[in-house]
């Protein structure tokens, strides 16, 4: 058996951290003496290495506990999900660096890097829409869209345009958003309303939905520079292709702010 000091020396993990792992139930000593001293088995060095391996991929200690109980087949699914999350974070950081570089150049009086967003004013035509309005978290949007399609089909409605979402909240809360999922349809039927035409400031976003905030930032910057327009209705996200058949980098989303001239 190894004392906590010997175990710490071999693993290069401090006794304080080993006690923390013990408190969390991640790595308990093999035995505790009557004097309260902790003793570890040599085989537990492999258990400690597995904890550190998972920490190296950014899993929190709270997440690591359940992962230690998984076999390799189930653990690899969690590793794939973590890989996707890291790629998404990399995309967000690269976009942040791009904007930071652009602002530095602008503030230094150098030509600013061209923004990928071109804000335009467009006339959004009147549309017949079938919609479902609910308050839910953004992670539940996918299920809301599935239900929208299912209920539209059950009513015999034919889709005649894109799926879109309108945000009705005064303040955006990703955990509890008041949203209206809409499908543009061809028929008049119960539950179908006519969405009136409106003027919109709009941009088209290409890429993962996780980066949609960049399109919103571009629209907000445009409104800040064009104070002769004001927002007059809830924002619209219009999904121009099917995420089930499109890679994240090829997704096309229209973001529109209904506006009128002051």
LUMNUKE-974613 format. One line per 2 residues: number of its first residue (from 1); their letters; for each residue x negated, z negated, y of N, C-alpha, C. Coordinates in pm, whole numbers, plus 32768, in hexadecimal, padded with zeros to 4 digits. Atoms other than C-alpha are relative to their C-alpha. Last residue first. Layout:
! LUMNUKE-974613
NUM	a	X:Z:Y:X:Z:Y:X:Z:Y | ...
This chain:
! LUMNUKE-974613
262	xx	7FD3:8068:7FA2:8F4C:8ECE:9647:802D:8040:8082 | 804F:7FFC:7F86:8F3B:8FEA:954A:803A:7F9C:8064
260	xx	7FBC:7FB7:7F94:8FC3:8F9D:93F5:7FAB:7FF3:807D | 801B:8024:7F74:8F10:8F45:92B7:8062:8046:805C
258	xx	7F9B:7FC6:7FA8:8F41:8F3B:913E:7FEB:7FD0:8090 | 7FC1:8061:7FA7:8DF1:8ECF:90AA:806A:804A:8051
256	xx	7FB9:7FD3:7F89:8D8A:8FA7:8F82:803B:7F89:804C | 7FDA:807C:7FBC:8C90:8F80:8E67:8039:8027:8087
254	xx	7FE3:7FF5:7F71:8C7B:90AB:8D7D:8029:7F78:8037 | 7F96:8057:7FCB:8BD3:906E:8C31:8010:801A:8095
252	xx	7FDE:7FD9:7F77:8B03:915E:8B5E:8078:7FAC:802E | 7F7A:8026:7FD3:8A58:90DF:8A22:8013:8025:8093
250	xx	7FB3:7F8A:7FD9:8921:91A5:89C3:808E:7FDF:802F | 8042:7FC0:7F8D:8827:9083:89BA:804C:807A:8032
248	xx	7FF4:804A:7F82:8917:8FB6:88E3:7FC2:8047:8077 | 806C:8062:7FF8:892F:90C4:87D4:8007:7FBB:8089
246	xx	8063:7FE3:7F98:8A83:916C:87C5:7F96:7F93:7FFF | 8043:7F83:8026:8B7F:918A:86A7:7F90:8024:8061
244	xx	8013:7FFC:8091:8C10:9029:86A7:7FAF:807B:7FD4 | 8076:804D:8027:8BD5:9006:881F:7FE6:8000:7F6A
242	xx	7FDB:8063:8065:8CCC:9124:885C:7F84:7FB3:7FD5 | 8017:7FD5:808A:8C91:91E2:899F:8015:7F8A:7FA2
240	xx	7FF7:7F6F:800A:8D08:91D3:8B08:7FDA:8037:7F77 | 805D:7FE4:806E:8D59:9062:8B21:800E:8092:7FD7
238	xx	7FC7:7F92:804F:8DF9:9024:8C76:7F98:802C:7F98 | 806A:7FCB:8056:8DB5:8ED6:8D1D:803F:8067:7FA4
236	xx	7FE1:7FB8:807B:8EA6:8E98:8E3D:7F7E:8023:7FB8 | 8066:7FA1:8030:8E91:8D9E:8F59:8028:803A:7F79
234	xx	8062:802C:8063:8FD3:8CF7:8FD0:7FA0:806F:7FD5 | 7FC0:8014:8081:9078:8D7B:910F:7F95:7FD8:7F9B
232	xx	7F71:8018:7FF0:9035:8DA6:9286:8049:7FE7:7F7C | 7FC0:7FFF:8085:8EBD:8D99:92A8:8092:7FD9:8010
230	xx	7FEF:8085:803D:8E56:8DE2:940F:8046:8010:7F79 | 7FAB:8005:8076:8DC8:8F16:94B6:800A:7F71:7FCF
228	xx	7F80:7FC1:7FDB:8D44:8F3B:961D:8060:8007:7F89 | 7F9B:8066:7FE3:8C3D:8E3C:95B6:8083:803B:8032
226	xx	7F8D:7FAF:7FD3:8B6E:8F4D:9517:8075:7FA2:801A | 802F:7F9D:7F9D:8A13:8EB0:94EC:8071:8054:8039
224	xx	8042:8047:7F94:8A91:8D75:9440:7FD0:805C:806E | 7F98:803C:7FAB:8B84:8E48:937B:7FC3:7FB3:8074
222	xx	7FBE:7F93:7FB6:8A61:8F1A:92FB:806A:7FC8:805D | 805E:7FD7:7F96:899A:8DE2:929A:803E:806E:8056
220	xx	7FFF:8069:7F99:8ACA:8D5C:91E0:7FA3:8024:8073 | 7F83:7FF4:7FB4:8AED:8EA8:9128:8007:7F97:8070
218	xx	8009:7F86:7FAF:897E:8EA6:90C1:807D:8012:8055 | 805A:801C:7F90:8999:8D3A:904F:7FF4:807A:805C
216	xx	7FB6:8053:7FA0:8ACA:8D90:8F7E:7FA9:7FE1:807A | 7FA0:7FA7:7FBD:8A08:8EAB:8ED9:8051:7FB3:8068
214	xx	804E:7FAE:7FA3:88E8:8DBC:8E90:805B:8061:804B | 800B:8049:7F81:89DE:8CC0:8DF8:7FB0:8050:8068
212	xx	7F9A:7FD2:7FA2:8A2A:8DC8:8CF2:7FF7:7FB9:8087 | 803D:7FE0:7F7F:88DD:8D7B:8C4A:8066:802F:8068
210	xx	8044:8076:7FCB:896D:8CC3:8B1D:7FC4:8019:808A | 7FA2:804B:7FAC:8A5D:8DE9:8AEC:7FBD:7F85:803F
208	xx	7FB7:806F:803E:8936:8EB1:8A6C:805C:7FB9:8062 | 8050:8062:8046:88D9:8FFB:8B12:8055:7F8E:7FCB
206	xx	8028:7FCF:8083:895D:90F4:8C0E:7FA5:7F99:7FBF | 806E:8049:8040:8A1F:906F:8D35:7FE5:803D:7F78
204	xx	8000:7FEE:8090:8AF3:9152:8E0E:7F82:7FBF:7FC7 | 8081:7FD7:8037:8B3E:90E0:8F6D:8012:8015:7F6B
202	xx	801B:7FFC:8090:8C7F:90C8:9032:7F6F:8025:7FE3 | 8091:7FF4:7FFD:8D15:9074:9183:7FD3:7FF0:7F70
200	xx	805F:805C:803E:8E83:90B2:9140:7F71:801F:8029 | 8088:7FD9:7FDD:8FAF:9149:91F4:7FA1:7F98:7FC7
198	xx	8047:8053:7FA0:90F6:9103:9143:7F75:803B:801A | 8081:7FC8:7FD7:9204:91B2:907C:7FBE:7FA3:8065
196	xx	8002:7FA4:7F8E:9317:90D3:8FF5:7F73:8034:801D | 806A:8034:7FAA:930D:9048:8E91:7FF4:805F:8078
194	xx	8045:7F9A:7FB2:9458:90A3:8DF4:7F9D:7FBB:805D | 7FEB:8006:7F6F:94C2:8FAC:8CEB:7FB3:8071:8044
192	xx	8054:7FA0:7FB8:94EF:8FC5:8B72:8023:7FF9:8094 | 8089:8031:7FFA:9575:8E90:8AC1:7FA0:805C:8047
190	xx	8005:808E:7FDB:96B4:8F3A:8A58:7F6F:7FCF:7FFC | 7FCD:8056:806B:966F:90B1:8A45:8001:7F71:8032
188	xx	7FB9:8072:7FC6:960F:91DA:8B1D:803B:7FB0:7F8D | 7F6F:8010:8003:9516:92B2:8A66:8030:7F90:805B
186	xx	7FB6:7F88:7FD6:93B9:9340:8A9D:8094:7FE5:8014 | 7FAB:7FC3:8067:92E4:9206:8A91:8051:8074:803C
184	xx	7FB6:7F94:7FC0:91C0:916F:8B52:804C:804C:7F94 | 8013:7F7D:803F:9160:9033:8A97:8052:8066:804E
182	xx	7FA2:7F93:7FEB:9138:8EEF:8B58:7FD8:807C:7FB0 | 8033:7F8C:8049:909A:8D9B:8B14:8069:806E:8005
180	xx	7F94:7FA8:802E:9103:8CA5:8C23:7FC0:807B:7FBF | 8017:7F70:8007:9013:8B88:8C5A:807A:8049:7FCC
178	xx	7F79:7FC9:7FFE:9026:8A1D:8CCC:7FF3:8098:8008 | 7FE6:7F95:7FA0:8ECC:89A4:8C67:8090:8031:7FF0
176	xx	7F6D:8005:7FF0:8E7F:8858:8BC1:8026:8063:806D | 7FC4:804D:806D:8D1D:8836:8B36:8099:8002:8006
174	xx	800D:7FB8:807F:8C8E:894F:8C0C:803F:7FB7:7F8A | 802B:8065:805F:8D1E:88AA:8D48:7FF7:8043:7F77
172	xx	801E:7FD2:8087:8D3C:899B:8E6D:7FCC:7F8D:7FAB | 808A:8022:8022:8DE4:8901:8F9C:7FE7:802B:7F70
170	xx	8044:8008:7F7E:8F22:8993:9037:7F6B:7FE4:7FEA | 802E:8081:7FCD:8F8B:89F8:8EDA:7FC9:800C:808D
168	xx	7FA2:8039:7FA1:9054:8B36:8E9C:7FD3:7F7B:803B | 801C:808F:7FF4:8F4B:8C0B:8DF4:8057:7FC5:806F
166	xx	7FF6:802F:7F75:8FC9:8D62:8D8A:7FEE:7F69:7FFF | 7FE0:808C:7FE9:8F53:8DF8:8C42:8008:7FE7:8096
164	xx	803D:803F:7F8B:8F48:8F5F:8BCE:8030:7F70:800C | 7FE1:808E:7FFF:8F86:9037:8A9D:7FBB:7FC3:807A
162	xx	805A:8067:8032:8F6B:91A6:8AEF:8041:7F76:7FF5 | 806D:801D:7FA4:9071:92B5:8B08:7FB0:7F8C:7FCB
160	xx	8014:7F89:7FAC:919E:934C:8A5B:7F91:7FEC:8065 | 8065:8019:7F9A:91D0:925C:8938:7FE2:8081:804B
158	xx	8073:7FA8:8010:9314:92AB:8885:7F9C:7FE6:8070 | 803B:7FCD:7F85:9415:9196:8867:7F83:8053:7FE3
156	xx	7FFE:7F6E:8000:94E3:916E:872B:7FC5:803E:807C | 7F95:7FD3:7FA6:9531:8FFF:876E:8007:8098:8008
154	xx	7F81:8030:8037:9468:8F8E:863E:8076:802C:8055 | 7FDD:7FAB:8072:9349:9069:86B7:8086:7FD7:7FC5
152	xx	7FDA:7F7D:7FCA:9347:8FB9:8808:802B:805D:7F8F | 7F78:800B:7FCA:9350:8E67:875A:802D:8084:803C
150	xx	7F9F:8015:806E:9223:8EBE:8680:808F:7FFD:8037 | 7FF0:7F83:804B:9159:8F53:879F:806B:7FF2:7F94
148	xx	7FC3:7F9F:7FA6:9193:8E23:887D:801A:8083:7FB6 | 7F71:801D:7FFE:9148:8D3B:8759:804C:8060:805B
146	xx	7FC8:7FDC:8083:8FF8:8DE1:8721:8097:7FE8:7FFE | 7FF5:7F6E:8004:8FB0:8DCE:8897:803A:802F:7F7B
144	xx	7F92:7FDA:7FA7:8FFD:8C58:889B:8015:8097:7FFE | 7F84:8019:804A:8F1C:8C22:876C:807A:8025:8054
142	xx	7FF9:7F9D:806C:8DFC:8CC8:8826:8082:7FEF:7FB1 | 7FCB:7F81:7FCE:8E41:8BFB:8960:8013:8064:7F8F
140	xx	7F84:7FDF:8045:8E15:8AB2:88A6:803B:8086:802C | 8023:7FDF:808A:8CA6:8A82:8905:807B:8025:7FAE
138	xx	802B:7F75:8009:8D15:8A9B:8A70:7FDD:8028:7F72 | 808F:7FF0:7FE8:8DD9:8959:8A4D:7FD5:808F:7FEB
136	xx	8056:8016:8073:8F55:8955:8A6C:7F6D:8011:8028 | 8072:804D:7FCF:907C:8960:8B58:7FAA:7FDA:7F89
134	xx	801A:8083:803C:916D:8A72:8AF2:7F8D:7FBD:8049 | 8048:8058:7FA4:9211:8BB2:8B70:7FF3:7F75:7FC2
132	xx	7FF3:808A:802D:926F:8CC6:8A7E:7FAD:7FAB:805F | 8065:8068:7FEA:92A5:8E23:8B04:8025:7F7D:7FBE
130	xx	7FCD:806C:8055:934C:8F74:8AD1:7F96:7F94:8004 | 8056:8055:8053:92F2:9054:8BF2:8054:7F9F:7FAD
128	xx	7FA9:8051:8054:938E:9180:8CA1:7FA7:7FAD:7FA4 | 800B:7FFB:8092:9299:91F0:8DA7:806E:7FAE:7FC0
126	xx	7F98:8052:803D:9296:9245:8F1B:7FFB:8013:7F68 | 7F76:7FCD:8003:914D:92E8:8F74:8062:7F9A:7FC7
124	xx	7FD5:801E:8089:900E:922E:8FD8:8094:8027:7FF5 | 7F71:801B:8006:8FA0:92DA:9118:8025:7FED:7F6D
122	xx	7FAD:7FA3:804D:8E28:92C2:912A:8091:7FD4:8004 | 7F73:801C:7FEA:8D27:922D:9215:8052:8067:7FB4
120	xx	7FAC:7F96:7FC7:8BC7:923E:918A:808B:7FC8:801B | 7F77:8029:7FE4:8AB4:9144:9145:804A:8073:8041
118	xx	7FD3:7FBB:7F88:897E:91DF:90AC:8092:7FDC:8016 | 7F72:7FFF:7FE0:88D9:90F4:8FB6:801B:8049:8083
116	xx	7FB8:7FAE:8061:8787:912B:8F10:8095:800E:8020 | 7FA5:804E:8051:86DB:90B0:904E:8048:805A:7F9B
114	xx	7F77:7FCA:8003:85B6:917B:90CA:8057:7FAC:7FA4 | 7FE6:7FBE:8080:8483:90A4:9100:8092:802B:7FFC
112	xx	7FC6:8050:806B:846A:904F:926F:8014:8053:7F83 | 7F86:7FC2:8034:8382:910A:9351:8031:7FB4:7F86
110	xx	801C:7F8F:8057:8283:9013:93D7:8083:803A:7FD0 | 7FF2:7F85:7FB3:82CB:8F33:9501:7FDF:807C:7FB1
108	xx	8084:7FD8:7FD1:823E:8DFD:9459:8005:8082:8051 | 8028:8063:7F9C:839F:8D70:943F:7F74:801C:8037
106	xx	7FAC:7FF2:7F88:8417:8EAC:9391:7FD0:7FA3:806E | 8024:7F84:7FBC:82EF:8EAC:92A0:8051:8012:8081
104	xx	8086:8013:7FC7:8328:8D3E:9249:7FD6:807C:804E | 7FF2:8053:7F87:849E:8D7D:921F:7F78:7FE7:8042
102	xx	7FBE:7FB1:7F98:8460:8EA0:9130:800B:7FB0:8081 | 8062:7FA0:7FCB:8364:8DD7:9066:803C:8052:8071
100	xx	8062:804C:7FB4:845E:8CBB:9042:7F98:805C:803E | 7FC3:8023:7F80:8571:8DAC:8FDB:7F9F:7FB3:8058
98	xx	7FEC:7F85:7FB5:8496:8E45:8ECD:803B:7FE1:808A | 8083:7FD7:7FCB:8421:8CED:8E5A:800F:807E:8056
96	xx	8021:805E:7F94:858B:8C7B:8E37:7F7B:8024:8041 | 7FAC:7FDC:7F8E:85E3:8DB4:8D6F:7FE1:7FA5:8077
94	xx	8036:7F83:7FCA:84BB:8D70:8C8B:8050:802E:8079 | 807A:8020:7FB6:852B:8C05:8C64:7FC1:807E:803C
92	xx	7FDD:8046:7F83:868D:8C6A:8C08:7F84:7FE3:8053 | 7FBF:7F9F:7FA6:8615:8D6D:8B0C:8020:7FBE:8086
90	xx	806B:7FA9:7FCD:8526:8C6C:8A73:8039:8067:8061 | 8043:804B:7F97:8647:8B75:8A58:7F8F:8052:803D
88	xx	7FA6:8004:7F8E:870D:8C7B:8999:7FC2:7FB3:8074 | 8000:7F7B:7FC3:85E6:8CBD:88B5:805A:8003:807C
86	xx	807F:7FF1:7FB9:85C2:8B46:887C:7FF5:8089:8042 | 7FF9:8050:7F86:8733:8B24:8826:7F80:800C:8052
84	xx	7FA9:7FBA:7FA2:8718:8C44:872E:8008:7FB5:8085 | 804A:7F8B:7FD0:85EC:8B9E:8687:8053:804D:8066
82	xx	805F:8030:7F9C:86AC:8A55:8673:7FAF:8074:803A | 7FB2:8021:7F88:87CD:8B04:85C5:7FA3:7FCF:8070
80	xx	7FD7:7F81:7FC4:86D7:8BA2:84CE:804E:7FE7:8082 | 8077:7FC8:7FBF:863A:8A4C:8490:8021:8086:8042
78	xx	8014:804A:7F83:8791:89B7:844D:7F86:8034:804C | 7F94:7FD7:7FA6:87D8:8AC8:834F:7FF3:7FB9:8086
76	xx	8028:7F81:7FC2:8681:8A89:82B5:806D:8034:805C | 8057:8018:7F8E:86E1:891D:827F:7FDC:8083:8045
74	xx	7FAD:8028:7F8E:8806:897A:81A2:7FAB:7FEA:807E | 7F9E:7F96:7FE8:8735:8A43:80AB:8058:7FDE:8078
72	xx	803A:7F92:7FB4:860E:8951:80CA:8067:806C:8023 | 805B:7FB1:8051:86D8:8821:8062:7FD2:8079:8050
70	xx	7FD9:7F7B:802C:8766:8747:8172:7F9A:803C:7FA1 | 7FB4:8008:807C:873C:85CC:818F:8022:808A:7FC6
68	xx	8058:802E:806C:8624:85E3:828F:8048:7FFB:7F79 | 804C:7F8F:8037:8704:86B7:836E:7FA8:7FD6:7F8C
66	xx	7FB0:7FB3:8060:87FD:8597:839A:7FB2:8074:7FC1 | 7FCD:8053:806D:86EF:84BA:8436:8052:804D:7F9A
64	xx	8059:7FF8:8073:8649:85D1:84FE:8035:7FB0:7F8A | 7FE1:7F8B:8052:876A:8602:85EF:7FB0:8001:7F7F
62	xx	7F76:8010:8030:8756:84A0:867D:8028:8075:7FA6 | 8004:805F:806F:85DA:84C4:8690:808C:7FEA:7FC6
60	xx	8006:808C:7FD4:860B:85F9:8764:7FFC:7FA5:7F85 | 7F8F:8053:802C:85B8:8750:86D8:7FEC:7F72:8034
58	xx	7FA7:802A:7F94:84C1:880E:87B1:807B:7FB4:7FD3 | 7FA3:7F93:7FE1:840F:88DA:86A8:8068:7FD7:8066
56	xx	804B:7F92:7FC4:82E7:87E9:86A6:8058:8077:8023 | 800E:801C:7F72:83D8:86CC:8666:7FB9:8072:8049
54	xx	7F80:7FE2:7FC2:842F:8772:851C:7FFD:7FE1:8096 | 7FEB:7F6F:800A:82C2:8778:84B1:8082:8027:8046
52	xx	804D:7FC5:7F93:8292:8613:852B:800F:8098:8003 | 7FC2:8028:7F82:83AB:859A:844B:7FB8:8042:8075
50	xx	7F85:7FB0:7FF4:8322:8664:8326:804A:7FDD:8082 | 8026:7F78:7FD9:81C5:85D1:835A:807B:8058:8012
48	xx	8020:8005:7F72:825B:8473:8351:7FDC:808C:8033 | 7F81:8011:7FB8:82FC:84BB:8201:7FE9:8001:8097
46	xx	7FBC:7F7F:8004:81B0:8544:817F:8086:7FFA:8048 | 8044:7FAB:7F9F:80FD:8408:81F2:8040:808A:8004
44	xx	7FAE:7FF8:7F87:8207:834A:8130:7FBB:804D:8071 | 7FA8:7F8A:8008:814E:83A0:7FEE:8055:800F:807D
42	xx	804C:7F8A:7FD7:8040:82A5:8054:8057:807D:8000 | 803D:7FBC:8071:813D:818B:803F:7FB8:807D:8031
40	xx	7FD3:7F78:801F:817B:80BF:8177:7FB9:8034:7F84 | 805D:7FBB:8058:8165:7F4A:81BF:803D:8085:7FD7
38	xx	7FCD:7F86:803E:8205:7E93:82E1:7F93:8040:7FAB | 8059:7F8C:7FF9:81A7:7D2E:8331:803D:8075:7FB4
36	xx	7FCC:7F9A:7FA7:82CA:7C3E:8363:7FA8:807A:800C | 8035:8018:7F7A:8213:7B11:82CE:802F:8066:8066
34	xx	7FBD:8077:7FCD:82EE:7B21:819D:7FD2:7FDD:808D | 802A:8080:8036:826C:7C81:816E:804E:7F8D:803B
32	xx	801E:805A:7F91:832C:7DBC:81BF:7FE0:7F78:7FC5 | 7FE1:808D:8013:8330:7ED3:80C0:7FDB:7FB3:807E
30	xx	7FE1:800E:808F:832B:804C:80AB:8024:7F6F:7FE1 | 8070:802A:8054:8341:8051:8224:802A:7FF4:7F6E
28	xx	8006:8090:8013:846A:8112:82B2:7F84:7FDC:7FAE | 8070:801D:805A:8443:8270:8336:7FF2:7F69:7FF5
26	xx	8043:7F83:8027:856A:8310:83E5:7F92:7FE9:7F9A | 7FE4:7FE0:808C:864E:81DF:83EE:7FBD:807F:7FD0
24	xx	7FA1:7F90:8007:8653:81D6:8569:8024:8024:7F70 | 7F83:802B:7FC0:85B2:807C:8574:806C:806B:7FF7
22	xx	7FC1:8062:8059:84A9:80EE:847B:8088:7FD7:8038 | 7FCB:7FB4:8071:8456:8221:854A:804B:7FA5:7F9F
20	xx	7F8B:7FB9:7FCA:8430:813A:8678:8041:8054:7F93 | 7F92:8063:7FF8:834D:8053:85B1:807F:8042:8035
18	xx	7FD7:8019:8089:8277:8182:8559:8072:7F99:7FFC | 7FA8:7F92:8027:8273:81E0:86CA:8030:7FEF:7F70
16	xx	7F83:8009:7FB4:81ED:8088:872A:8061:806E:7FD7 | 7FA7:8062:8040:80EF:8095:860F:8085:7FF3:804A
14	xx	8011:808B:7FD6:8065:81D2:86B0:805C:7FA2:7FB2 | 7F82:8027:7FC2:805D:8316:85ED:7FF7:7F6C:801F
12	xx	800F:7FF1:7F70:7F04:83A6:85A0:8086:7FED:8048 | 7FA0:7F9E:7FCF:7F71:83C6:8434:7FF0:8022:8093
10	xx	8003:7F85:804E:7E47:831D:838F:8057:806E:803F | 8083:7FC1:7FF2:7E18:8219:849E:7FF9:8084:7FB6
8	xx	800C:7FCA:7F79:7F8A:81C8:84B5:7F7C:804B:8010 | 7FA7:7F8C:7FFF:7FA5:8199:833B:7FF8:8047:8088
6	xx	8042:7F97:804F:7E75:80B3:8343:8053:8081:8004 | 8078:7FD5:7FB8:7F0E:7FE9:8460:7FB8:8070:7FB6
4	xx	7FD3:7FA6:7F95:8066:7FDF:83BC:7F89:8031:8051 | 7FC9:804B:7F8F:7FBD:7F53:8288:802D:8062:806B
2	xx	8049:7FF6:7F82:7F93:8042:8166:8043:7FA8:8069 | 7FAC:8000:7F88:8000:8000:8000:7FA8:8000:807D
